[in-house]
Amino acid sequence: MISAWDCFHFATLELVRSTPIKQRLISAYRRHLALLPEDQLPGDVRESFGQVMRSLRGVQPLRGEDAVAASVRKMSNQEADECAALIVEMFGLMCRDHVTANRPNPVVQLHSVDRSPAPVDYEAPALIVNS
C-alpha cells in the first residue's frame, strides 16, 4: 500500500508539469489523492485536506463529467492556483513531520551516569612576592 506521504509527493510532482493548472489539478486528484483515506494523514494536515477535497468535489457535474471535472471547470485560474498551492503546502508539512519522525535522537551520552568522577588534586603554584 502506498503511503500518504508518497501520494502527496506524486501529487506535487503532477502539479509541476507544463500542462494548464486545471488539468494538473484534476490529474493530481484522480491519480494520487482520490483514494487517500483522511485517517492516514497527520492531524495538522487533515483540515486542509478536507478543504481541498470539498473544493475538488463540491460542484454538481453535468452529464458526462464527474464532480472533480465540474468543480475544477467552475474554478477561476486563481482558485485553481490556490488549491494547488495548498496541496504543495500540505506536502511540505508532511515532509517536516517525516523528517522529524526519522531523525535520530540528538542526545549523546558522554560518560556513564552511574560512575562518580574520581577526585582530582590540583597543585597551585605558590605566589612569590618580592619586596
C-alpha positions in Angstrom: 0.0 0.0 0.0 1.3 3.4 -0.9 1.8 5.9 2.0 0.1 9.2 2.4 3.5 10.9 2.1 4.0 9.2 -1.3 0.5 10.2 -2.5 1.3 13.8 -1.8 4.8 13.5 -3.2 3.4 12.2 -6.5 0.5 14.7 -6.5 3.0 17.5 -6.1 5.1 16.2 -9.0 1.9 16.2 -11.1 1.3 19.8 -10.2 4.6 21.0 -11.6 4.1 19.7 -15.1 3.8 22.1 -18.0 0.1 21.5 -18.7 -2.6 24.0 -17.7 -3.2 24.3 -14.0 -6.8 22.9 -14.1 -5.6 19.9 -16.0 -2.8 19.3 -13.5 -5.2 19.7 -10.6 -7.6 17.1 -12.0 -4.7 14.7 -12.6 -3.2 15.1 -9.2 -6.6 14.4 -7.6 -7.5 11.4 -9.8 -4.1 9.7 -9.8 -2.9 10.4 -6.3 -5.4 11.9 -3.9 -8.8 10.5 -4.7 -8.5 7.3 -2.7 -6.3 8.6 0.1 -8.0 8.0 3.5 -8.1 11.0 5.7 -7.2 9.0 8.8 -3.7 8.3 7.3 -2.8 11.9 7.4 -1.1 13.8 10.3 -3.5 15.9 12.3 -2.1 19.2 11.1 -2.9 18.3 7.5 -6.4 16.8 7.9 -8.4 20.0 7.9 -6.6 21.4 4.9 -7.0 18.1 3.1 -10.7 18.1 3.8 -10.9 21.7 2.5 -9.2 20.7 -0.8 -11.4 17.6 -1.2 -14.5 19.7 -0.7 -13.4 22.3 -3.3 -12.5 19.5 -5.8 -15.8 17.6 -5.4 -18.2 20.4 -4.5 -20.0 21.1 -7.8 -22.8 19.0 -9.2 -21.5 17.6 -12.5 -23.1 18.0 -15.9 -24.0 14.9 -18.0 -20.8 13.1 -19.0 -18.5 14.6 -16.4 -17.6 13.8 -12.8 -17.7 16.1 -9.8 -14.0 16.8 -10.0 -14.1 17.9 -13.6 -17.2 20.1 -12.8 -15.6 21.6 -9.7 -12.3 22.5 -11.4 -14.1 23.8 -14.5 -16.0 26.2 -12.3 -12.8 27.4 -10.6 -11.1 30.5 -11.7 -7.4 30.1 -12.5 -6.6 31.9 -9.3 -8.7 29.4 -7.3 -7.0 26.5 -9.0 -3.6 28.0 -8.2 -4.6 28.4 -4.6 -5.9 24.8 -4.4 -2.6 23.5 -5.9 -0.6 25.7 -3.5 -2.5 24.2 -0.6 -1.6 20.7 -1.8 2.0 21.6 -2.0 1.9 23.2 1.4 0.4 20.1 2.9 3.2 18.0 1.3 5.7 20.4 3.0 4.1 19.9 6.4 4.2 16.1 5.8 7.9 16.3 4.8 8.6 18.2 8.0 6.8 15.6 10.1 8.5 12.8 8.1 12.0 14.2 8.8 11.3 14.8 12.5 10.0 11.3 12.9 13.0 9.7 11.3 15.6 12.0 12.9 17.9 10.1 15.3 17.9 11.0 19.0 20.1 14.1 19.3 21.1 13.3 22.9 24.6 12.0 23.2 25.8 10.4 26.4 29.4 11.3 27.0 30.0 9.2 30.2 28.3 6.7 32.3 25.7 8.2 34.6 26.3 5.8 37.5 30.0 6.4 37.7 31.1 9.2 40.0 34.2 11.0 39.0 37.4 10.5 41.0 38.6 13.5 43.0 41.4 15.4 41.3 44.1 17.2 43.3 45.3 20.2 41.6 48.6 21.9 42.5 48.6 25.6 42.5 52.0 27.3 42.2 53.0 29.4 45.2 52.9 33.1 44.7 56.2 34.8 45.5 56.2 38.4 46.4 59.4 40.3 46.2 59.7 43.5 48.1 
